[in-house]
Amino acid sequence: MNRTVALYVLMALLLVGVGFYQSWNVAFGIFNLCLISAIMALGVNMQWGYAGLFNVGIMGFTALGGLTAVLVSMPPVGAAWAAGGSDIALSALSIAGTVAAILVARRLVLPVLRLPVTLALIVIGYFVISAFFVPATERIEAVDPAQTGYLGGLGLPIVLSWPLGGLVAAGAAWFIGKVALGLRADYLAIATLGISEIIIAVIKYEEWLSRGVKNVTGLPRPVPYEVALVESEWFVGLADWLGAPDVADIASLFVKLCYAVLFLAVLAVVMWFAERALRSPWGRMMRAIRDNRDAAEAMGKDVTGRHLQVFILGCATCGIAGAMLTTLDGQLTPTSYIPLRFTFLVWVMVILGGSGNNWGAVLGGFVIWFLWVEAEPLGNWFMRTVTLPLAEDSSLAQHLVAGAAYTRYLLMGAILLLVMRFAPRGLIPER
């Protein structure tokens, strides 16, 4: 426990140092992103640390959480619904009807006829669905595409999208897990990565749903706007009482502090449930399955069923984090979901912190995201210091300074190598 406390205190001191030497706005901006990263790391730790599931589709479930934030909080586009909303509903009913027909047919027909009947129903369903879906999407995307061009959302408070984002990701995880969890570890990784790419491609190109690469901006906030704070008498009086020279700067800091309180509350709830699960008989069973799957099966445990449970829980946690991240950004940008880059980052968080230890995963989320953000300014400072003895027109100096922006990639790789060599169980190892 002393080691854990010392590491968390050191992390807090680093954030305080950023506040003193850069700005408190930067420090709280990093802190908020660290909180979201910690929640994502907890989700991956549930899958890998508890059960040994190698999920490389993290960004797909995070993107589903971000999409949920849009569908919950943005106001509905009335003209788009009038243009094609009814046909979209009919296409959804056609999908449900096709699935129901396939399930019923597979029970009624002879085994030898199941495959041809299933294929025939799929082909028929495809043409029926397309008859409604394709014209509807064209009409929806033609409605003021510079501003809308999509159906919009429900116009509800965006905080509701956080648990709903987890439910959407959990539903997708259930469907994917029923198909992919029977695969061996390496094939599961390939399958989840491919599924993640499919999810992100759908969000990116189905403009009627998410505006695609045009992005959805101006998402409502769960916290006050800076402009409203600056114009509020109570806030201006508070800034004067604090002796702040710039009210706008204090307003921005206040907004980040409000986000930090909300995100801390979510992290605390997720952490409480994660710790309860880990210390319960269910958690001990999951670790037994992770350590020796064959022995667990021999003892009568439903390994595939338990894997499906923990897969759903981890993906739901990533969906919550995705909705929170979109809320913080105030926009949905599907092109920012880069599966390989950010999946690698989250895995480094879990490995560095300590696989199987929730407190380690949270610490890893803080450390890695802090270094990811601060690596570029520190790299610029380091390169300029190293190149001081060189002439100003030196090609080597210019090359080193220009390449400082890529220091973060070298740093992440170096951290992973050092951890695997000197601390393979992480900074806070599993007990």
Buried (B, 14 or more C-beta within 10 A) or exposed (E): EEEBEEBBEEBEEBBEEBBEEEBBBBBBBBBBBBBBBBBBBBBBBBBBBBBBBBBBBBBBBBBBBBBBBBBBBBEBBEBBBEBBBEBBEBBEEBBEBBEEBBEEBBEEBEEEEBEEBBEEBEEEBEEBBEBBBEBBBEBBBBBEEEEBBBBBBBEBEBBBBBBBBBBBBBBBBBEBBEEBBEEEEEEBBEBBBBBBBEBBEBBBEBBBBBBBEBBBEEBBBBBBEBEEBBEBEEBBEBBEEEEBEEBEBBBBBBBBBBBBEBBEEBBEEBBEBBBEBBEEEBBEBBBBBBEEBEEBEEEEBEBBEBBBBBBBBBBBBBBBBBBBBBBBBBBBBBEBBEBEEBBBBBBBBBBBBBBBBBBBBBBBBBBBBBBBBBBBBBBBEBBEEEBEEEEEEEEEBEEBBEEBEEBBEEBBEEBBEEBEEEBEBBBBBBE
